[in-house]
Amino acid sequence: MKKNAWIAVIGAVLFLGGWWVKEAYFFSPATHLKRVDAKVNQILNKNKVTERFLLREKSEEKILRGGRVQTLERQYVVGGEFPLNQFPSLFTSVAQKTKLRVVKNSWTKGLTQNEFELVIGWRENPLYSVKIVQRSSIKTSAGKEVPRVDPHAPKIAFVLDDWGYNLNNLPVLNEIEIPMTLAILPHLRFSSKIPASLAGRNYEFILHMPMEAHNGKIRPEAKTLYTDMQEGEIQRTLNEALASVPQLKGISNHMGSKATEDSRLLKVVMEELQKKNLYFLDSLVTPHSVVEQVSQQVGIPFAKRDIFLDNELREEYIEAQIQKTIQQAKEYGSAIGIGHDRAVTLKVIQKMIPQMKAEGIQFVHVSQLVKDRELTASAASR
């Protein structure tokens, strides 16, 4: 073969090889998806939709004619200050100079929330989506606005135990306008009156169920749950207690250092709670508690105490414990602080609310933290 012919063959091979590399890399869906993702993130960050507002992210591998590609779905939750109606115009050219196309780029307005959705695909395959949900404030039956909950702000749930003996601290409680969870003892004179007295306020009620302690010298409440009870007696004692307090969202243990180490008793309790769609808050009075393990086994919502606020009835001590609760929330995203129906505890909480708000703390009920943790666990298992 003549020299010129060899040069032509080699040139053709190089051309075809170059074309193949260009087609396989520069025009592959995966390569274009990276470019689109970079553009989308640039626009989102410029408009202050940052990782702080990311609620969930999902990715999976797809095999297309152009090769393997990781699809991506992201969902954000933002507040009313974002001009979501202007977002579609920001993303009209996001797929330009790529082989991808914008499948959906829309904004919809609803009664309680607005939504922006961007979907980008390759041919008939959707590969990339971003949804931004804008929550509007919701009003309670009393006409008060409930602030939007930022999914990534540090959250604190304050729980106050031992309500039901009297109504002495209700006037102080009524001055505190943050969500709180009240744990009410059963079968007491005021057990059923606490929820009625606080109707329309931003409180959540749980049963503070008396359970057996290791220390037999501590005088137990009437109708306490004991580890030597038979299944039927456990069910009857629990259900009578639940019936004595209205509007319940869950239960917590009063005392219970021995009971919360007993998986047999807890399983019976949690199976009853499952029927009524109630959560269990572990006051965590023993390092050997098996509440978490049994709740996972039965499949009911669960939370546990992080900080005890008022083991000492001094303002300085309670302030220091609330400071620990704030630090816990900032470090781990949320914290549950348990105090009691005591005037000094309420006084210190009220005093520290402005500081906590200034530090970005959001106040929630225990049920909100339970729901957040379920969503996190669900997303992690996908």
C-alpha positions as CSV (number, residue, x, y, z in Angstrom):
1,M,0.0,0.0,0.0
2,K,1.3,3.4,-0.9
3,K,2.5,5.8,1.8
4,N,-0.4,8.2,1.1
5,A,-2.9,5.4,1.5
6,W,-1.5,4.4,4.9
7,I,-1.7,8.1,6.0
8,A,-5.3,8.2,4.9
9,V,-6.2,5.0,6.8
10,I,-4.4,6.2,10.0
11,G,-6.1,9.6,9.7
12,A,-9.5,7.8,9.3
13,V,-8.8,5.7,12.4
14,L,-7.8,8.7,14.4
15,F,-10.9,10.6,13.3
16,L,-13.2,7.8,14.2
17,G,-11.4,7.2,17.5
18,G,-11.7,10.9,18.3
19,W,-15.3,10.9,17.3
20,W,-16.0,7.9,19.6
21,V,-14.2,9.5,22.6
22,K,-16.1,12.7,22.0
23,E,-19.4,10.9,21.7
24,A,-18.7,8.6,24.7
25,Y,-17.5,11.3,27.0
26,F,-18.4,14.8,25.9
27,F,-21.9,13.8,24.7
28,S,-22.7,11.2,27.4
29,P,-25.7,11.8,29.6
30,A,-23.5,11.5,32.7
31,T,-21.2,14.3,31.6
32,H,-24.0,16.6,30.7
33,L,-25.8,15.8,34.0
34,K,-22.7,17.1,35.9
35,R,-22.8,20.3,33.9
36,V,-26.5,20.8,34.6
37,D,-26.1,20.0,38.3
38,A,-23.3,22.6,38.6
39,K,-25.5,25.2,36.8
40,V,-28.5,24.4,39.0
41,N,-26.5,24.6,42.2
42,Q,-25.0,27.9,41.1
43,I,-28.5,29.4,40.6
44,L,-29.8,28.0,43.8
45,N,-26.9,29.2,45.9
46,K,-27.2,32.7,44.3
47,N,-30.8,32.8,45.4
48,K,-29.9,31.6,48.9
49,V,-31.4,28.1,48.5
50,T,-28.5,26.3,50.2
51,E,-27.8,22.9,51.7
52,R,-29.4,24.2,54.9
53,F,-32.8,23.9,53.3
54,L,-32.3,20.4,51.8
55,L,-35.0,18.0,53.1
56,R,-34.1,14.9,51.2
57,E,-31.9,13.6,48.4
58,K,-32.1,10.4,46.4
59,S,-29.8,8.9,43.8
60,E,-29.9,5.7,41.8
61,E,-28.1,4.3,38.8
62,K,-29.7,3.9,35.4
63,I,-28.3,2.2,32.3
64,L,-29.0,4.2,29.1
65,R,-27.8,3.8,25.5
66,G,-25.2,6.5,26.3
67,G,-23.9,4.6,29.3
68,R,-24.4,4.4,33.0
69,V,-25.7,7.5,34.8
70,Q,-26.6,8.4,38.4
71,T,-30.0,10.1,38.5
72,L,-30.6,12.7,41.2
73,E,-33.7,14.0,43.0
74,R,-33.5,16.8,45.6
75,Q,-36.3,18.4,47.7
76,Y,-35.9,21.6,49.6
77,V,-38.3,23.4,52.0
78,V,-38.1,27.2,52.2
79,G,-40.0,30.0,53.8
80,G,-42.2,32.7,52.5
81,E,-39.4,35.2,51.8
82,F,-38.3,33.3,48.6
83,P,-39.7,34.7,45.3
84,L,-40.6,31.2,44.1
85,N,-42.8,32.5,41.3
86,Q,-39.7,33.9,39.6
87,F,-37.7,30.6,39.7
88,P,-38.9,29.2,36.3
89,S,-37.4,32.1,34.4
90,L,-34.0,31.4,36.2
91,F,-33.8,27.9,34.8
92,T,-35.0,28.3,31.2
93,S,-31.5,28.0,29.7
94,V,-30.0,25.6,32.3
95,A,-29.8,22.7,29.7
96,Q,-28.5,24.8,26.8
97,K,-25.3,23.5,25.1
98,T,-26.1,20.0,26.4
99,K,-27.9,17.0,24.9
100,L,-30.4,17.1,27.8
101,R,-33.7,18.9,27.8
102,V,-35.9,20.6,30.3
103,V,-39.0,18.3,30.8
104,K,-40.7,20.4,33.4
105,N,-40.0,23.9,34.8
106,S,-43.1,25.1,36.7
107,W,-44.4,27.0,39.7
108,T,-47.7,26.2,41.3
109,K,-49.5,28.1,44.1
110,G,-51.5,26.2,46.8
111,L,-53.5,27.1,49.9
112,T,-50.8,26.1,52.4
113,Q,-47.7,25.8,50.3
114,N,-46.2,26.7,46.9
115,E,-44.1,24.4,44.8
116,F,-41.4,24.9,42.2
117,E,-40.3,21.8,40.2
118,L,-37.5,21.4,37.7
119,V,-37.1,18.1,35.8
120,I,-34.4,17.5,33.2
121,G,-34.1,14.4,31.0
122,W,-32.3,12.7,28.2
123,R,-34.6,11.7,25.4
124,E,-37.6,10.1,27.1
125,N,-35.7,9.5,30.4
126,P,-36.1,11.9,33.4
127,L,-32.7,12.0,35.1
128,Y,-32.6,15.1,37.3
129,S,-35.2,16.8,39.4
130,V,-35.3,19.6,41.9
131,K,-38.4,20.4,43.9
132,I,-38.7,23.5,46.2
133,V,-41.6,23.5,48.6
134,Q,-42.5,26.9,50.1
135,R,-44.5,26.5,53.3
136,S,-46.9,29.3,54.3
137,S,-47.8,29.9,58.0
138,I,-50.8,28.0,59.4
139,K,-53.2,29.4,61.9
140,T,-54.5,27.5,64.9
141,S,-58.2,27.4,65.9
142,A,-57.4,30.3,68.2
143,G,-56.3,32.4,65.3
144,K,-52.6,32.4,66.2
145,E,-50.0,31.8,63.6
146,V,-47.7,28.8,64.0
147,P,-44.2,29.7,62.6
148,R,-42.9,27.6,59.7
149,V,-40.5,24.9,60.9
150,D,-37.2,25.1,59.1
151,P,-36.1,21.5,58.6
152,H,-32.5,22.2,59.3
153,A,-32.7,24.7,62.2
154,P,-31.7,23.3,65.6
155,K,-34.8,22.2,67.4
156,I,-35.7,21.9,71.1
157,A,-38.6,20.1,72.6
158,F,-39.2,21.0,76.2
159,V,-41.2,18.4,78.2
160,L,-42.6,19.2,81.6
161,D,-43.4,16.2,83.8
162,D,-45.7,15.6,86.8
163,W,-48.8,17.6,85.9
164,G,-52.1,16.7,87.5
165,Y,-51.5,17.3,91.2
166,N,-52.8,20.9,91.0
167,L,-53.3,23.9,88.7
168,N,-50.9,26.2,90.6
169,N,-48.5,26.9,87.7
170,L,-51.0,27.3,84.9
171,P,-50.9,31.2,85.1
172,V,-47.1,31.1,84.6
173,L,-47.4,28.5,81.9
174,N,-49.9,30.6,80.0
175,E,-47.3,33.4,79.7
176,I,-44.9,31.2,77.8
177,E,-45.9,31.2,74.1
178,I,-43.7,28.5,72.7
179,P,-44.7,24.9,71.8
180,M,-44.2,22.6,74.8
181,T,-45.1,19.0,75.7
182,L,-46.8,18.4,79.0
183,A,-46.5,14.9,80.7
184,I,-49.6,14.3,82.8
185,L,-49.9,11.7,85.5
186,P,-53.0,9.5,85.4
187,H,-55.9,9.2,87.9
188,L,-55.1,12.5,89.7
189,R,-57.7,15.1,90.6
190,F,-56.6,17.5,87.8
191,S,-55.3,14.9,85.2
192,S,-58.3,15.5,82.9
193,K,-58.5,19.2,83.6
194,I,-55.1,20.2,82.4
195,P,-55.8,19.7,78.6
196,A,-59.2,21.4,79.0
197,S,-57.6,24.4,80.8
198,L,-55.1,24.8,78.0
199,A,-57.5,24.5,75.0
200,G,-56.3,26.5,72.0
201,R,-52.8,26.8,73.4
202,N,-49.7,25.4,71.6
203,Y,-49.2,22.4,73.9
204,E,-49.0,18.7,73.3
205,F,-50.1,16.2,76.0
206,I,-48.6,12.8,76.8
207,L,-49.4,10.4,79.6
208,H,-46.7,10.2,82.3
209,M,-47.1,6.5,83.1
210,P,-46.0,5.4,86.5
211,M,-43.6,2.4,86.1
212,E,-41.7,0.3,88.6
213,A,-38.3,1.6,89.9
214,H,-35.4,-0.3,91.3
215,N,-35.6,1.6,94.5
216,G,-38.4,0.0,96.4
217,K,-38.3,2.7,99.0
218,I,-39.8,5.3,96.6
219,R,-43.5,5.5,97.2
220,P,-45.1,4.6,93.8
221,E,-48.1,6.2,92.3
222,A,-51.4,4.4,92.3
223,K,-51.8,1.9,89.4
224,T,-48.1,1.6,88.6
225,L,-46.9,-0.9,86.0
226,Y,-44.8,-3.7,87.6
227,T,-42.5,-6.2,85.9
228,D,-44.3,-9.1,87.6
229,M,-47.7,-8.3,86.1
230,Q,-49.4,-10.6,83.7
231,E,-50.1,-9.4,80.2
232,G,-53.8,-8.8,80.8
233,E,-53.1,-6.8,83.9
234,I,-50.5,-4.7,82.1
235,Q,-53.0,-4.0,79.3
236,R,-55.8,-3.1,81.7
237,T,-53.6,-0.8,83.9
238,L,-52.2,1.0,80.9
239,N,-55.6,1.5,79.1
240,E,-57.2,2.8,82.3
241,A,-54.4,5.3,82.6
242,L,-54.7,6.4,79.0
243,A,-58.5,6.8,79.4
244,S,-58.0,9.2,82.4
245,V,-56.2,11.9,80.3
246,P,-57.7,13.2,77.0
247,Q,-56.0,14.4,73.9
248,L,-52.9,12.3,74.2
249,K,-50.1,12.0,71.5
250,G,-47.9,9.6,73.4
251,I,-46.6,8.4,76.8
252,S,-43.4,8.7,78.8
253,N,-42.3,6.8,81.9
254,H,-42.6,8.2,85.4
255,M,-39.8,6.6,87.5
256,G,-39.4,3.2,85.7
257,S,-35.7,2.4,86.1
258,K,-36.6,-1.3,86.5
259,A,-39.6,-1.4,84.1
260,T,-37.7,0.2,81.2
261,E,-35.1,-2.6,81.5
262,D,-37.8,-5.2,81.1
263,S,-38.4,-6.1,77.4
264,R,-41.4,-8.3,78.2
265,L,-43.4,-5.6,79.9
266,L,-42.4,-3.0,77.3
267,K,-43.4,-5.2,74.4
268,V,-47.0,-5.5,75.9
269,V,-47.1,-1.7,76.5
270,M,-45.9,-0.8,73.0
271,E,-48.2,-3.2,71.3
272,E,-51.1,-1.3,73.0
273,L,-49.6,2.1,72.0
274,Q,-49.3,0.8,68.4
275,K,-53.1,0.2,68.3
276,K,-53.7,3.8,69.3
277,N,-50.9,5.4,67.2
278,L,-49.0,6.8,70.2
279,Y,-45.3,7.4,70.6
280,F,-43.1,6.5,73.5
281,L,-40.7,9.0,75.1
282,D,-38.1,7.4,77.2
283,S,-37.2,9.6,80.2
284,L,-34.0,7.6,80.3
285,V,-33.7,7.0,84.0
286,T,-31.4,4.0,83.6
287,P,-28.4,3.5,81.4
288,H,-29.7,-0.1,80.7
289,S,-33.0,1.0,79.1
290,V,-34.2,-1.3,76.3
291,V,-37.0,1.1,75.3
292,E,-35.4,1.9,71.9
293,Q,-34.8,-1.7,71.0
294,V,-38.3,-2.8,71.8
295,S,-39.9,0.2,70.1
296,Q,-38.0,-0.7,66.9
297,Q,-39.0,-4.3,67.3
298,V,-42.7,-3.5,67.6
299,G,-42.5,-0.6,65.2
300,I,-43.8,2.4,67.1
301,P,-42.4,6.0,67.1
302,F,-39.8,6.6,69.8
303,A,-37.8,9.4,71.3
304,K,-35.5,9.8,74.3
305,R,-34.6,12.4,76.8
306,D,-31.3,14.3,76.3
307,I,-31.1,16.6,79.3
308,F,-32.8,16.8,82.7
309,L,-33.3,20.5,83.4
310,D,-34.2,20.7,87.1
311,N,-32.6,18.0,89.2
312,E,-31.6,21.0,91.4
313,L,-34.1,23.8,92.1
314,R,-31.7,26.7,91.6
315,E,-32.1,29.1,88.7
316,E,-28.3,29.0,87.9
317,Y,-28.4,25.2,87.7
318,I,-31.5,25.2,85.4
319,E,-30.0,27.9,83.2
320,A,-26.8,25.8,82.8
321,Q,-28.9,22.8,81.9
322,I,-30.8,24.7,79.3
323,Q,-27.5,25.9,77.9
324,K,-26.5,22.3,77.5
325,T,-29.8,21.6,75.7
326,I,-29.0,24.4,73.3
327,Q,-25.6,23.0,72.6
328,Q,-27.0,19.5,72.1
329,A,-29.5,20.9,69.6
330,K,-26.9,22.8,67.7
331,E,-24.5,19.9,67.5
332,Y,-27.0,17.1,66.7
333,G,-29.9,19.0,65.1
334,S,-32.4,18.5,68.0
335,A,-32.6,18.0,71.7
336,I,-35.3,17.0,74.3
337,G,-35.0,18.7,77.7
338,I,-37.2,17.4,80.5
339,G,-38.2,19.5,83.5
340,H,-41.1,19.5,85.9
341,D,-44.3,21.3,86.9
342,R,-42.3,23.8,88.9
343,A,-42.5,27.6,89.0
344,V,-38.7,28.0,89.0
345,T,-38.4,25.8,85.9
346,L,-41.0,27.7,84.0
347,K,-39.5,31.1,85.1
348,V,-36.1,30.1,83.7
349,I,-37.4,28.8,80.4
350,Q,-39.4,32.0,79.9
351,K,-36.3,34.1,80.8
352,M,-34.1,32.3,78.2
353,I,-36.6,32.2,75.3
354,P,-35.2,35.5,73.7
355,Q,-31.6,34.2,73.9
356,M,-32.7,30.8,72.3
357,K,-34.6,32.6,69.5
358,A,-31.6,34.8,68.8
359,E,-29.4,31.7,68.5
360,G,-31.8,30.3,65.8
361,I,-33.5,27.7,68.0
362,Q,-36.9,26.5,66.9
363,F,-39.3,25.2,69.6
364,V,-41.3,22.1,68.7
365,H,-43.4,19.3,70.3
366,V,-41.9,15.9,70.8
367,S,-44.1,14.5,68.1
368,Q,-42.3,16.8,65.6
369,L,-38.9,15.4,66.5
370,V,-40.4,11.8,66.3
371,K,-41.6,12.6,62.8
372,D,-38.3,14.2,61.7
373,R,-36.4,11.1,62.9
374,E,-38.7,8.8,61.2
375,L,-38.2,10.7,57.9
376,T,-34.5,10.6,58.4
377,A,-34.5,6.9,59.0
378,S,-36.7,6.3,56.1
379,A,-34.5,8.3,53.8
380,A,-31.4,6.5,55.0
381,S,-33.0,3.1,54.3
382,R,-33.7,3.9,50.6
